[in-house]
Amino acid sequence: MGYLLRRLLATLPVMAVVALVVFLLIHLSPGDPATLIAGDMASEEDIARLRSALGLDRPLLQQFLLWLGRLLTGDLGTSIFTQVPVSQLLAQRLEPTLSIAVLTMALTLLVAVPLGTLAAYRAGSWIDRVVMLFAVLAFSAPVFLIGYLLIYTLAIQLGWFPVQGYARLSEGLGPWLRSLVLPCINLALVYIALVTRMTRATVLEVLLEDYIRTARAKGLAVLPVLGHALRNAAIPIATTVGVGIALLIGGVVVTETVFAIPGVGRLVIDSVLHHDYPVIQSVLLLSAGVYVLINLLIDLSYRLFDPRIQY
């Protein structure tokens, strides 16, 4: 409990620094949202009044303190472009992004861990070489290129899945899954390659240990041996999976753009184009918070894989 409390307290200065950096990056970037909102026909007086209404004419320190105060009360602000509360915008866009992220990681674990374990067990064979070739190609190919190839072959040519768009879960489980198959395959390929290579490396290292050779010499079956090896190799694999979940944030943006899915990634793109500061700041802060939380959960999960670890 003391370790958990210390780690939670350690995240506070990290998030404070992240908040400051996000605020400065957004406000010091070129472009004036007041000019964009006012339009080309607006006069200087109109733009000045709009800047005053938005609080953009105040000193940066004052703007930062006001923004930080609202954050501490749970107020993420209001979108400059749509005049809708940011929390409401995020709530509307959260389901597609969470659906893609959860199904992508589930697909990654179901494919990558057995594939990497098989490659480690058959190290040096043609199976190992084929698995590693697949991992290199999947990790090297651009996400948007794979997405367009999937759309052309499986959606346009064969008609198995919708080309673009997202069907909400409330519309039925079938349409929901069909709309997510291509985006999840597109995004999962990179993480399957990453986790497969890490699983192979760590399991292969464990298989060379003396206690594994002793178990084999005593006639223990293949599956129990691999299960024991996989458990002892679980910590590096769990770390890689955690990093992959954090990296999903960037991959989702590209995937949602390619497949025209109205998720948080598309919201970020639209907000950047319109210089919608409150939305961009909120998404970046939430992304940083998710990243910190995932790393905390990874640290706490180590004891599940190795009871000798004490906090």
C-alpha distance (Angstrom), angle and dihedral (degrees) to the residues before:
residue distance angle dihedral
M1 . . .
G2 3.80 . .
Y3 3.81 91.1 .
L4 3.80 91.3 50.8
L5 3.80 91.3 49.7
R6 3.81 91.9 49.4
R7 3.79 91.9 50.1
L8 3.80 92.1 48.4
L9 3.80 91.0 50.5
A10 3.81 90.2 47.9
T11 3.81 90.0 58.7
L12 3.81 92.5 60.8
P13 3.83 97.7 73.4
V14 3.80 89.5 41.2
M15 3.79 91.8 55.5
A16 3.81 90.8 44.0
V17 3.81 91.1 55.6
V18 3.80 90.5 45.2
A19 3.81 90.4 51.8
L20 3.80 91.6 51.2
V21 3.82 93.2 47.5
V22 3.81 92.6 46.9
F23 3.80 91.6 49.1
L24 3.81 93.6 49.2
L25 3.81 94.7 44.3
I26 3.79 92.4 52.1
H27 3.80 97.6 43.0
L28 3.80 96.5 42.8
S29 3.80 93.9 49.0
P30 3.81 117.1 105.1
G31 3.78 119.4 -95.1
D32 3.79 134.8 65.5
P33 3.82 116.6 -121.7
A34 3.81 90.6 -160.7
T35 3.81 90.4 59.6
L36 3.82 91.5 48.2
I37 3.80 93.6 48.8
A38 3.80 94.5 44.5
G39 3.81 92.7 52.8
D40 3.79 133.4 -141.6
M41 3.81 94.7 -64.8
A42 3.82 95.5 56.1
S43 3.78 119.9 111.4
E44 3.79 125.7 -130.4
E45 3.80 89.3 -103.5
D46 3.81 91.4 54.1
I47 3.80 91.1 49.7
A48 3.81 91.4 47.7
R49 3.81 91.7 51.1
L50 3.80 90.6 48.7
R51 3.81 91.6 49.3
S52 3.79 89.2 51.7
A53 3.81 92.0 48.9
L54 3.80 90.9 50.6
G55 3.80 92.3 46.3
L56 3.80 92.6 -120.3
D57 3.80 92.9 128.6
R58 3.82 93.0 64.8
P59 3.83 123.3 96.4
L60 3.81 114.8 -83.7
L61 3.81 92.8 -116.3
Q62 3.78 91.9 54.1
Q63 3.80 91.5 46.6
F64 3.82 90.2 50.1
L65 3.81 94.4 49.2
L66 3.81 92.1 47.8
W67 3.80 91.2 48.1
L68 3.82 92.1 46.8
G69 3.80 90.8 49.2
R70 3.80 91.1 53.5
L71 3.81 90.6 48.4
L72 3.80 91.9 54.7
T73 3.80 88.9 56.1
G74 3.81 92.3 48.7
D75 3.79 95.1 -105.0
L76 3.81 109.3 136.8
G77 3.78 92.1 -177.1
T78 3.79 132.8 -120.6
S79 3.78 127.5 -66.9
I80 3.80 110.2 -104.4
F81 3.79 92.8 -149.3
T82 3.83 102.7 41.9
Q83 3.83 99.7 23.6
V84 3.81 88.7 -134.3
P85 3.84 121.4 130.5
V86 3.80 110.6 -96.4
S87 3.81 91.7 -131.0
Q88 3.81 89.0 57.8
L89 3.81 92.2 48.9
L90 3.80 91.0 50.4
A91 3.80 92.0 47.6
Q92 3.82 89.8 53.5
R93 3.82 92.8 49.8
L94 3.80 100.5 37.7
E95 3.81 100.4 83.9
P96 3.84 97.4 62.4
T97 3.80 92.9 45.7
L98 3.80 94.6 47.0
S99 3.81 90.5 46.1
I100 3.79 92.0 53.6
A101 3.81 93.2 44.4
V102 3.82 96.0 48.4
L103 3.81 96.0 44.5
T104 3.81 91.6 44.0
M105 3.80 93.3 54.4
A106 3.81 91.8 43.5
L107 3.81 90.0 52.8
T108 3.80 90.2 45.7
L109 3.79 93.7 53.8
L110 3.81 94.3 43.6
V111 3.81 92.0 53.0
A112 3.80 107.7 26.5
V113 3.82 102.2 48.8
P114 3.84 96.4 51.1
L115 3.82 90.5 40.5
G116 3.80 93.7 51.2
T117 3.80 91.9 44.6
L118 3.81 91.2 51.0
A119 3.81 91.3 48.8
A120 3.82 90.6 50.8
Y121 3.80 92.6 48.5
R122 3.82 91.6 49.1
A123 3.82 94.4 38.6
G124 3.79 112.5 169.5
S125 3.81 94.2 16.4
W126 3.80 127.2 112.5
I127 3.82 89.0 -99.6
D128 3.80 90.1 58.7
R129 3.79 91.9 48.3
V130 3.81 93.0 48.9
V131 3.81 92.1 49.1
M132 3.80 92.5 48.7
L133 3.82 91.4 46.7
F134 3.79 89.6 52.8
A135 3.81 90.5 48.0
V136 3.81 92.8 51.5
L137 3.82 93.7 47.2
A138 3.82 94.1 45.1
F139 3.79 92.3 48.0
S140 3.81 93.6 47.1
A141 3.80 100.4 45.6
P142 3.83 115.6 94.1
V143 3.79 113.6 -109.5
F144 3.81 93.9 -130.5
L145 3.83 91.6 51.4
I146 3.80 92.5 52.7
G147 3.79 89.0 47.0
Y148 3.79 94.3 54.5
L149 3.82 91.2 46.1
L150 3.80 90.6 52.0
I151 3.80 91.0 48.9
Y152 3.80 92.6 49.4
T153 3.82 96.8 46.6
L154 3.81 106.3 31.8
A155 3.80 100.6 27.8
I156 3.82 108.0 29.5
Q157 3.82 102.6 27.5
L158 3.81 100.6 33.2
G159 3.81 99.8 21.9
W160 3.79 93.9 -144.0
F161 3.80 96.1 132.8
P162 3.80 137.2 23.3
V163 3.79 115.0 -87.8
Q164 3.80 95.3 -132.6
G165 3.78 142.4 -14.1
Y166 3.77 137.1 63.1
A167 3.80 132.0 -98.3
R168 3.79 112.7 -151.4
L169 3.78 120.4 -127.0
S170 3.79 89.2 -114.1
E171 3.83 87.9 66.0
G172 3.80 91.3 62.8
L173 3.79 139.0 -72.0
G174 3.82 94.0 -99.8
P175 3.82 98.5 54.6
W176 3.82 89.6 41.0
L177 3.81 92.7 55.5
R178 3.82 93.8 42.8
S179 3.80 91.3 54.3
L180 3.82 91.3 51.0
V181 3.80 102.2 44.4
L182 3.81 97.6 84.8
P183 3.84 96.9 40.4
C184 3.80 91.5 48.3
I185 3.80 94.1 47.4
N186 3.80 89.4 46.9
L187 3.79 93.3 51.6
A188 3.81 97.3 35.9
L189 3.82 95.9 58.3
V190 3.80 92.6 74.0
Y191 3.80 93.4 48.0
I192 3.80 92.9 43.4
A193 3.79 87.8 56.5
L194 3.80 92.4 47.5
V195 3.81 96.5 47.2
T196 3.82 92.5 41.2
R197 3.80 92.3 56.4
M198 3.80 92.9 46.2
T199 3.82 92.3 46.3
R200 3.79 91.6 50.1
A201 3.80 93.3 48.9
T202 3.81 96.1 47.2
V203 3.81 96.8 41.0
L204 3.81 91.0 46.9
E205 3.81 89.7 52.7
V206 3.81 91.1 50.9
L207 3.81 92.7 46.5
L208 3.81 88.8 60.3
E209 3.81 92.6 57.4
D210 3.82 119.5 111.0
Y211 3.80 95.9 -117.9
I212 3.82 90.8 55.9
R213 3.80 91.2 50.6
T214 3.81 88.9 48.7
A215 3.80 91.0 51.5
R216 3.79 90.3 50.8
A217 3.79 91.7 47.8
K218 3.80 90.1 53.5
G219 3.81 89.4 56.3
L220 3.79 100.4 -106.1
A221 3.82 111.5 168.1
V222 3.79 121.3 -103.6
L223 3.81 98.1 -111.4
P224 3.84 95.9 52.4
V225 3.81 89.6 47.7
L226 3.80 92.1 50.6
G227 3.79 91.4 44.9
H228 3.79 90.9 52.7
A229 3.81 91.3 46.7
L230 3.78 92.2 48.0
R231 3.80 92.0 52.0
N232 3.81 91.1 52.8
A233 3.80 90.5 47.6
A234 3.80 93.8 47.5
I235 3.82 99.0 100.0
P236 3.85 97.5 65.3
I237 3.81 89.7 40.9
A238 3.81 91.7 51.3
T239 3.80 89.7 49.6
T240 3.80 91.3 51.3
V241 3.81 91.3 48.2
G242 3.80 90.1 50.5
V243 3.78 92.1 50.9
G244 3.79 88.7 47.4
I245 3.81 91.0 54.5
A246 3.79 89.6 52.5
L247 3.81 91.1 48.4
L248 3.80 89.7 52.6
I249 3.79 87.5 80.1
G250 3.80 91.4 71.8
G251 3.80 94.9 38.9
V252 3.79 93.2 51.8
V253 3.81 90.7 58.6
V254 3.81 92.0 58.4
T255 3.80 94.5 40.6
E256 3.80 94.5 49.5
T257 3.79 89.7 49.2
V258 3.82 93.5 51.0
F259 3.81 94.1 46.5
A260 3.84 96.5 36.0
I261 3.79 93.2 -122.7
P262 3.83 114.1 166.2
G263 3.79 96.9 -131.9
V264 3.77 136.6 125.8
G265 3.80 91.0 -77.6
R266 3.81 92.3 59.7
L267 3.79 88.9 44.9
V268 3.81 89.6 56.6
I269 3.81 92.2 50.7
D270 3.81 92.8 49.0
S271 3.81 91.4 46.3
V272 3.80 92.6 51.3
L273 3.81 91.3 50.7
H274 3.82 90.4 51.6
H275 3.83 96.1 39.0
D276 3.79 88.6 -122.3
Y277 3.80 97.2 174.0
P278 3.83 100.5 -175.6
V279 3.80 93.1 53.7
I280 3.81 94.8 45.4
Q281 3.80 92.4 47.4
S282 3.80 92.9 48.6
V283 3.80 94.1 48.8
L284 3.80 93.0 47.3
L285 3.79 91.7 48.8
L286 3.79 92.8 47.7
S287 3.81 90.0 48.3
A288 3.80 90.8 52.1
G289 3.80 90.1 47.6
V290 3.80 91.3 51.7
Y291 3.80 90.2 49.3
V292 3.82 92.3 51.5
L293 3.82 91.6 45.7
I294 3.81 92.3 50.7
N295 3.80 91.9 51.4
L296 3.80 89.3 49.7
L297 3.80 91.5 51.2
I298 3.81 90.5 48.4
D299 3.80 90.9 54.1
L300 3.80 91.2 48.8
S301 3.81 92.1 48.2
Y302 3.82 93.8 59.1
R303 3.80 91.2 82.5
L304 3.81 90.4 57.0
F305 3.80 90.0 60.5
D306 3.80 97.1 37.8
P307 3.84 116.9 27.1
R308 3.83 89.4 -169.5
I309 3.82 89.1 73.9
Q310 3.78 109.5 96.9
Y311 3.82 127.1 -167.4
